[in-house]
Amino acid sequence: MLITNIGELVGIVPPGVRRKQGEEMSHTGVLRDAWLEVLDGRIASFGEMSAQVPDSRDGKVTDARGGMLMPAFCDSHTHIVHAGTREGEFIDKINGLSYEEIAARGGGILNSADLLHETPEDELYRQSMERVREMMSKGSCAMEIKSGYGLNPADELKMLRVIRRIKESVPAIVRSTFLGAHAVGRGYTHESYVQAVIDMLPEAAGLSDFVDVFCDKGFFTTEDTARILKAASSCGLRAKIHANELDVSGGVEVGVSCGALSVDHLERTTEAQIEILKGTPVMPVMLPSSSFFLGLPFGAARDFIGAGLGVALASDYNPGSSPSGDMRFVMALACIKMRLTPVQAFNALTLNAAYAMGVEDVSGSVTAGKRADLILTLPGWSLTRLPYNYTTPFIRSVFAAGMEI
C-alpha cells in the first residue's frame, strides 16, 4: 500500500528509540505533504511528495487528500473482559458513594466477579469482542487486557482463555495480564487468597504476558504485592502494578524494586516517588478517564516530565471506574485537566504507551520496520485539533499491520 498526499505525517521516531522522557516528550517528528509506503504489513519508507515517490508496485494507492497520518493509539491498561455492566453503581456514585464505600458494601470488583462467574465463556468472549472492535474503530491497534474479575482459579483462567481467543481473532496487538490480585475473592480470607493467587501463577503464566497486583488502600499491601511478584518472577512473568489510585500505597517503590515494566494509576504521587523512578526502566502510567469518572485527582504528569521522566496514558476501560476505551478522549483530558501539550499527550498515547506494554519495538511510532498501525484522519486535522474538537469525528481509516479495519 502507498499513501500519498498526506497533509502531516506525525509521530516519526528514529529506529532504536524505545520511549520519550523529559524534554523529549515535547517533540515529535513531522513531515508535511508526505507519502508513506507499506510492505507486508510494515512501514517500508516515507518521505515528502516533492521528492521521489515510490512506484505503487501494483499495490493499493490511498490518496490522503491532506489528512493527517499518525501512529495508532496503544492502550496499555484495560479491563475489557468482563460481563454486563455496573450501571446501578453509577447511580450510587451520583448519590455520593465513593469507590471504597461501594466496594465495602460488596459491590465494585466483587459485583463484576459474580456476573462473570455466571456468564458462559463463549458469551464472555462475545461481549468482550464488542469492546475490542469499538476500541479498534476509535484508533487503538495495541491493547493490554487484564484478568481480575474471576477471583478464583476457574474464573481467572476462563478470563485468560478469552483474552487468548481475542489475540487470535483480531489484527490488533493484544497483551495479556494476570490480575488475580484485584480484590479478595468471595469465600477467602485475605491471607488465604494471597496464597491462592500464588498457587494460580504456574497455570496462569502459560496464558499471560504480565502479572499485576492492585496494591492500594483496602486491597493488597506492599508486603502482599512483593510476595506475589516474587513468585510471578519465578514463573517468568514481569510486573505491571496498580499503585496509587486511592492512596499513596507504596506500590511505586515495590514496582521499582521488583523491576516492573510500569506502575499505573499514579493519580496520587509524592516527590519522593518521582525521585525513585528516575533512572529506572519503569514507565509511569496515568489514567485520566478514571479520574474523570470517579472524581479523583488527575495525575501530576507535568511534574514527572519536568523531572526528566516519561509518562504513558491509558484508558483503564472497565465497567466500574472508566467505562470508555476512547483514547482520543484520554488525550483531551490530558490536555484540559493535566495541562499536557497535545504533543506531550500524543507521545504518552503512542510510543510511551507501547513501551508500557512491551511492544515499542513493533508499534507506537512511524518508524521503518514497525507494523503499519496507523490512523488516517479526515482532511484538516492536526495534533492540536484532536483534543480541541474532542467529540468531532476525525478518523477516515484505521490500519492494523497495514490492513484497514
C-alpha positions in Angstrom: 0.0 0.0 0.0 1.1 3.5 -0.8 -0.5 6.5 1.0 0.1 9.8 -0.8 -0.8 13.5 -0.3 -0.5 13.3 3.5 -1.1 16.7 5.0 1.1 15.9 8.0 2.9 12.7 8.8 3.4 12.8 12.6 5.0 10.5 15.2 8.2 9.9 13.2 10.8 8.3 15.5 14.3 7.1 14.6 14.9 3.4 14.9 16.1 2.3 18.4 14.2 4.9 20.3 12.2 3.0 22.9 10.4 5.8 24.9 10.5 9.5 25.4 11.4 11.2 28.6 11.6 14.8 29.9 12.1 17.4 27.2 11.8 14.6 24.5 8.1 14.4 25.4 7.6 17.8 23.8 8.8 16.9 20.4 7.7 14.6 17.6 9.0 14.1 14.1 6.7 15.7 11.4 6.7 15.6 7.6 4.3 17.8 5.6 2.9 17.0 2.2 4.2 13.4 2.6 3.8 9.8 1.4 4.3 6.5 3.2 4.8 3.1 1.8 3.7 -0.2 3.5 5.1 -3.6 2.5 4.0 -6.9 4.1 2.1 -5.0 6.9 5.1 -2.9 7.9 6.2 0.6 7.3 8.8 0.4 4.5 9.6 4.0 3.8 8.2 7.6 3.8 9.2 11.0 2.5 8.0 14.3 1.0 5.8 14.4 -2.1 8.3 16.9 -3.6 10.9 14.1 -3.6 10.8 10.8 -5.5 7.6 9.0 -4.7 8.0 5.2 -5.0 6.1 3.2 -7.5 3.0 1.5 -6.0 4.3 -1.9 -7.1 0.8 -2.8 -8.2 -0.5 -2.4 -4.7 -3.3 -0.1 -3.4 -2.7 3.6 -3.6 -4.6 5.7 -1.0 -4.9 9.4 -1.5 -4.9 11.0 1.9 -6.3 14.2 0.4 -4.4 16.3 3.0 -5.4 14.2 6.0 -3.0 13.7 8.9 -1.4 10.2 9.2 -0.3 9.2 12.7 0.6 6.1 14.7 -2.4 4.2 16.0 -3.1 4.5 19.8 -1.6 2.0 22.2 -3.7 1.3 25.3 -1.5 -0.3 27.9 -4.1 -0.7 30.7 -7.6 -2.1 30.2 -10.1 -4.5 31.9 -12.3 -5.1 28.9 -13.0 -8.8 29.5 -16.0 -8.5 31.8 -19.7 -9.5 31.9 -22.5 -7.0 31.8 -22.3 -3.5 33.3 -22.3 -1.8 36.7 -24.9 0.8 35.8 -26.5 0.5 39.3 -23.3 1.7 40.8 -23.3 4.7 38.5 -26.4 5.8 40.4 -24.6 5.1 43.7 -21.8 7.4 42.6 -24.2 10.1 41.6 -25.8 9.8 45.1 -22.4 10.4 46.7 -20.9 6.9 47.5 -17.2 6.6 46.9 -15.4 3.8 45.1 -14.2 2.4 48.5 -17.7 2.6 50.0 -19.2 0.7 47.1 -16.5 -1.9 47.4 -17.1 -2.2 51.2 -20.8 -3.0 50.5 -19.8 -5.9 48.4 -20.1 -4.1 45.1 -17.4 -3.0 42.7 -15.0 -5.6 41.6 -16.8 -8.4 43.5 -20.0 -7.5 41.7 -18.2 -7.9 38.4 -16.8 -11.2 39.6 -20.3 -12.5 40.4 -21.5 -11.6 37.0 -18.6 -13.1 35.3 -19.0 -16.4 37.2 -22.5 -16.8 35.9 -21.5 -15.9 32.3 -20.6 -18.8 29.9 -17.1 -18.5 28.3 -18.5 -18.0 24.8 -20.8 -15.2 25.9 -17.9 -13.6 27.8 -15.9 -13.7 24.6 -18.7 -12.2 22.5 -19.3 -9.3 24.9 -15.5 -8.6 25.1 -15.1 -8.7 21.4 -17.7 -5.9 21.1 -15.5 -3.7 23.2 -12.3 -4.7 21.3 -14.0 -3.8 18.0 -15.1 -0.5 19.5 -11.6 0.3 20.6 -10.1 -0.5 17.2 -12.7 1.6 15.4 -11.6 4.5 17.6 -7.9 4.0 16.7 -6.4 1.6 19.2 -4.3 -1.1 17.5 -2.4 -2.3 20.5 -4.1 -3.1 23.8 -3.3 -4.8 27.1 -6.1 -6.7 28.7 -6.2 -7.8 32.3 -8.0 -10.6 34.1 -9.1 -9.9 37.7 -12.9 -10.3 37.6 -12.6 -14.0 38.3 -11.1 -14.0 41.7 -10.9 -17.8 41.9 -8.8 -20.2 39.8 -11.5 -21.4 37.4 -12.8 -18.0 36.6 -9.4 -16.3 36.3 -8.4 -19.0 33.8 -11.6 -18.5 32.0 -10.8 -14.8 31.5 -7.3 -15.6 30.4 -8.6 -18.1 27.8 -10.9 -15.4 26.5 -8.0 -13.0 26.2 -6.1 -15.6 24.2 -9.1 -16.1 21.9 -9.2 -12.3 21.3 -5.4 -12.3 20.5 -6.2 -15.0 17.9 -9.2 -13.2 16.4 -8.1 -9.6 15.7 -5.3 -7.8 13.8 -4.5 -5.6 16.8 -1.6 -6.4 19.1 -3.0 -7.9 22.4 -1.1 -8.4 25.6 -2.5 -10.4 28.5 -2.0 -9.7 32.2 -2.9 -11.9 35.1 -4.5 -9.7 37.8 -5.7 -12.4 40.2 -4.9 -10.0 43.0 -7.5 -7.5 42.0 -9.6 -8.0 45.2 -10.0 -10.8 47.7 -12.3 -13.4 46.2 -15.5 -14.4 48.0 -15.1 -17.2 50.5 -11.4 -16.5 51.1 -9.6 -14.8 54.0 -7.1 -12.1 52.9 -4.1 -14.4 53.6 -5.7 -17.5 52.0 -6.5 -15.5 48.9 -2.9 -14.2 48.5 -1.7 -17.8 48.7 -4.4 -18.8 46.2 -3.1 -16.2 43.7 0.4 -17.5 44.1 -0.9 -21.1 43.6 -2.6 -19.9 40.4 0.6 -18.5 38.9 2.1 -21.5 37.2 -1.0 -22.2 35.2 -1.8 -18.5 34.6 1.7 -17.9 33.3 1.0 -20.1 30.3 -1.8 -17.7 29.3 -0.2 -14.4 30.3 2.4 -11.9 29.3 2.5 -10.0 32.6 1.3 -10.1 36.2 -0.4 -7.2 38.1 -1.5 -6.6 41.7 -3.9 -3.9 43.0 -1.5 -2.5 45.6 -3.7 0.1 47.2 -5.7 1.1 50.3 -8.3 -1.6 51.2 -6.9 -4.1 48.7 -3.4 -5.6 48.8 -0.4 -4.4 50.9 3.1 -3.8 49.7 4.1 -7.0 51.5 1.4 -8.9 49.7 2.5 -7.4 46.4 6.2 -8.2 46.8 5.3 -11.8 47.8 3.1 -12.3 44.7 5.6 -10.6 42.3 8.5 -12.7 43.6 6.5 -15.8 42.9 5.5 -14.5 39.5 9.1 -13.7 38.6 9.9 -17.4 39.1 7.2 -18.2 36.6 8.7 -15.8 34.0 6.1 -13.0 34.4 7.1 -9.3 34.6 5.1 -7.0 36.7 2.7 -4.1 35.9 1.3 -2.6 39.2 -1.9 -0.8 40.2 -0.1 1.6 42.5 -1.6 4.9 43.7 -5.3 5.2 42.6 -6.8 5.5 46.1 -3.8 6.4 48.2 0.0 6.7 48.1 0.3 3.0 48.6 4.0 2.2 48.3 3.3 0.4 45.0 5.8 2.6 43.2 8.6 1.5 45.5 7.6 -2.1 45.2 7.4 -1.8 41.4 10.9 -0.3 41.1 12.4 -2.9 43.5 10.7 -5.8 41.5 11.7 -4.5 38.1 8.1 -3.7 37.0 7.6 -2.6 33.4 5.1 0.0 34.5 3.5 1.5 37.6 -0.1 2.6 36.9 -2.7 4.8 38.4 -0.3 7.4 39.5 -3.1 9.8 40.3 -1.5 10.4 43.7 2.3 10.5 43.8 4.9 12.2 46.1 8.0 14.0 45.1 10.0 11.2 46.7 8.3 8.6 44.4 9.2 10.8 41.4 12.8 10.7 42.5 12.7 6.9 43.0 11.5 6.5 39.4 14.4 8.5 37.9 17.0 6.4 36.1 14.8 3.2 36.1 13.2 1.4 33.2 9.8 1.7 34.8 7.1 3.6 32.9 4.8 5.8 35.0 1.2 5.4 33.7 -1.7 7.7 34.4 -5.4 7.0 33.7 -7.2 10.4 33.4 -10.6 8.9 32.3 -10.7 7.0 35.6 -10.0 10.3 37.4 -12.8 11.9 35.4 -15.4 9.2 36.1 -14.6 8.8 39.8 -13.9 12.4 40.6 -10.3 11.5 41.7 -7.2 13.8 41.3 -5.6 13.9 37.9 -2.0 12.8 37.8 0.7 15.4 38.0 2.2 14.5 34.7 3.9 17.8 34.2 5.9 17.3 37.4 7.1 13.9 36.0 8.1 15.4 32.7 9.8 18.4 34.4 11.8 15.9 36.5 13.0 14.2 33.3 10.7 11.3 33.3 8.4 10.0 30.6 4.6 9.4 31.1 2.2 7.0 29.4 -1.6 7.4 29.3 -4.2 4.6 29.1 -7.9 4.3 29.2 -8.5 1.9 32.1 -11.5 0.7 30.2 -13.6 -1.2 32.8 -17.2 -1.4 34.0 -16.8 0.4 37.3 -14.4 3.3 37.1 -13.8 4.1 33.4 -16.4 2.6 31.0 -14.8 4.0 27.9 -11.9 2.9 25.6 -11.8 6.2 23.7 -8.1 7.2 23.7 -8.8 10.5 21.9 -10.9 11.4 25.0 -8.0 10.4 27.2 -5.8 12.8 25.1 -8.3 15.6 25.6 -8.4 15.0 29.4 -4.6 15.0 29.5 -4.6 18.4 27.8 -7.5 20.0 29.5 -7.2 18.6 33.0 -3.5 17.7 33.3 -2.2 20.6 31.2 -0.1 18.5 28.9 0.5 19.9 25.4 -1.0 18.0 22.5 2.4 16.7 21.5 3.2 15.5 25.1 -0.2 13.8 25.3 0.3 12.2 21.8 3.7 10.8 22.8 2.1 9.4 26.0 -0.6 7.6 24.0 1.7 6.2 21.3 5.4 5.4 21.8 5.4 5.6 25.6 2.1 3.6 25.8 3.7 1.0 23.6 6.7 0.8 25.9 4.4 0.3 28.9 3.1 -2.9 27.3 6.4 -4.1 25.9 5.6 -3.6 22.2 7.6 -0.4 21.5 9.8 -2.3 19.1 6.9 -3.1 16.8 4.3 -0.3 17.2 3.8 3.2 18.6 5.6 5.3 16.1 6.2 6.0 12.4 9.5 4.1 12.1 10.7 2.0 9.2 10.3 -1.7 10.0 7.5 -1.3 12.5 4.0 -2.5 11.9 1.8 -0.2 9.9 -0.5 0.6 12.8 -1.9 3.9 11.6 -4.8 6.4 11.8 -5.6 8.4 8.7 -7.7 11.4 9.6 -10.1 13.4 7.5 -8.6 16.5 5.8 -7.8 19.5 8.0 -6.8 17.7 11.3 -3.7 18.3 13.4 -2.5 17.1 16.7 -3.8 20.2 18.4 -7.2 19.9 16.9 -7.7 16.3 18.3 -8.1 17.3 21.9 -9.6 20.7 21.0 -12.6 19.4 19.0 -12.7 16.4 21.3 -16.0 15.0 20.2 -15.9 15.8 16.4 -15.4 12.7 14.2 -11.8 12.7 12.8 -11.0 9.2 11.6 -11.1 8.4 8.0 -9.4 5.0 8.2 -7.6 2.8 10.8 -4.9 0.4 9.7 -3.6 -2.5 11.8 -0.5 -4.0 10.3 -1.4 -2.3 7.1 -4.9 -3.8 6.9 -7.8 -1.4 7.0 -10.2 -2.2 9.8 
